[in-house]
């Protein structure tokens, strides 16, 4: 499964997005985390969280189980129970590809997962966890994230979606795209066709995507990060 990631810092002081991959018994996990805030602590924590999710998701051979395992571990940290705690947190999306089986995807926050079919149809598998989706408010106010302590029921009662959602993608060949909001929003806002930046090798596409995101950012360029993977159609091991 050929894959590549690319990121640009934009106008932020730190690059607080992170990607990770991990393979276990034929299950390959792809993760993108978008750290909330900026600083050395957020940057280091987000990178560690991405790696942790990738390991858990690959070992469980399922995106939702892996993400939920790590979500619950952070939620159980005693210091996160304090309303005054200022601890790192991040939006996250994870996809798990197993040859011959449907792609599984899970997320909390507004990192997106897309699949691009060989015929060119781009499909978004995720639905943003933000105020725009829930109340028609600001897209910059996320309504779920890694590092929160609320359960699915508590999030559902407040925002009408659980803390973690999941979806299933195709079984056949496709190109997987994980993108932070700093990568996809500038292109959507300027009415760009995302598929235009998904041609060539994963490395070429990833670089083109984040470069365009920074170029088309309106007044403030956020961290822009994507992870692109080509998932095979066969059930042969990668």
Secondary structure, 3 states (H helix, E strand, C coil): CCEEEEEECCCCCCCCEEEEEEEECCEEEEEEEEECCCCHHHHHHHHHHHHHHHHHHHHHCCHHHHHHHHHHHHHCCHHHHCCCCCCCCEEEEEEEEECCCCCEEEEECCCEEEEEECCCCEEECCCCCEHHHHHCCCCCCECCCECCCCCHHHHHHHHCCCCCEEEECCCCCEEEEEECHHHHHHHHHCCCCHHHHCCCCHHHHHHHHHHHHHHCCCCCCCCEEEEEEEECCCCCCC
